[in-house]
Amino acid sequence: MRFWVGVMICLAAVVAPVSAATMEGRLTVAIGGLASDRRLPARAAFCAADGADARTFDISPAVRWNKGPNATRSYVLVMVDPDVPADLTLIERPGVNIAADAPRQTIYHWVLADIPPATRSFAEGADGRGLVPHGKPIGKGPAGVRGANGYTEFLRDMPAMAGIYGGYDGPCPPRNDDRTHRYIVTVYALDVPTIGLAGAFDGRAVEAAMAGHILARGSATALYTRRPE
């Protein structure tokens, strides 16, 4: 009798419904406008040469991805830099080079939720067409619902720039950093039309809200450095 009970339990485990998380698929993601070495163009960067017209940089790159599973009801897009120095006091410090193997932290550069399921690409400039001091508005925009990116925290003590930075704001790696930074764009296909976030939510809040709703995901990586060659 115990043998048959064991068999029935095993069969039940085999035929039990599989969660969306365990069935997670893959999306193919591509970033447009990259050089042959995968570097983002300077116009995508948050930092530009002194005197440059603010309308000519901090332009969001083109991104495209394939259709998610049939149950997809929205997408989320985030871009992170996992190569930011953990010790921010080293950034641009005269006479100091930040070693390539120095400890690092991850910062969000693009946070966009509740992207409609029919959307599978953004043209260049779709979520940023130039640097906006104090930040672009958060909330519902032309491409989705903007969350707050890492510049909200980075610039909070600079009165000329402080604010809530919504959606996309591009690279500005330290010029004294020996590591070329990676910028990883990840798109998630979700089984819900909204993740229910409002206000100045950040990338980590997005990750928590997506838990259990991810049908598929995919990433693409671009590179950028301001280190003098």
C-alpha angles and dihedrals in degrees: 000000000000089000093057092045088054091049092051091050091052092048091049090053091050096051097036115120113271116228123240089248094059091045093050113150135200131261123201110229128188132186116213129222098031122151120239089269090053094253120152114241117257090247089068092058126101091216120062138172116290111274095020117145107258089223092064100062141039088055114157113243125240113263131185135179138177125259115283125229118301091260092059111128100168144356134227124206126196133170120201137183107212092182103071111131111257089219103062092185088074094062112114091345108160114252094011128112117194107227118235090238096049115126114279142201134200123249127187118234100173128029117177124160138178094033107176115257093239091060116094103156145032123209119226108283095020092128102021133021101177142339114303113196110227089019142274115286119276121225131052113000138163093282103035139295111325121222126192119276130209097274088073088072099030095056101036093110095049108086093197091057109019118125144095109302111209130197117341128013117159140227125307105165117177115271089222094056116110091202122085105228124236121221110201118196113197125186121197126198110213135195093223129070092226137015088215100238126142137170123028097340115165136211094273091054088052092052091052093047092050094054110125094009103078113116097170141348141189139180141205127192131216128182134223138171137173093195112129108251 
